[in-house]
Amino acid sequence: MHSIRMRRIAVLVGAAVFCLAAPAQSFADSGTAPKTAYCGTDEATGLAVSATGNVSCGAALQAATAYTKTWHGTAAEPVQVRRAGTTWQCRERPGDPNPYQACVDAHDHTRLVTLSS
């Protein structure tokens, strides 16, 4: 009886280890999550500016400034700005609990600038 119980425990422990290890392996295969860096605040709005991907903080702050100069009254419509040698598609996004502003590189969607409160 003791032998059967030990086998069941070993099978359950093995299954748990397999299940927990599988997501980590598939995440590792897909690469690491893009790094997000806090870059400061937008001077016009006081919103926090963050950069994801290989966006420098200088470029993120430039894109944020260009966007906040033109976005007022156009929250639902996308706004296109060109700064730091890149065309950015910017718009308000739904958030939980508050919406936020985001600009994505028009040619590389892994490059993202986020403005949030």
Buried (B, 14 or more C-beta within 10 A) or exposed (E): EEEEEEEEEEEEEEEEEEEEEEEEEEEEEEEEEEEEEEBEBBEEBEBBBBBBBEBEBEBBBBBBBBBBEEBEEEEEEEBBBEBBEBEBBBBBEEEEEEBBBBBBBEEEEEBBBBBBE
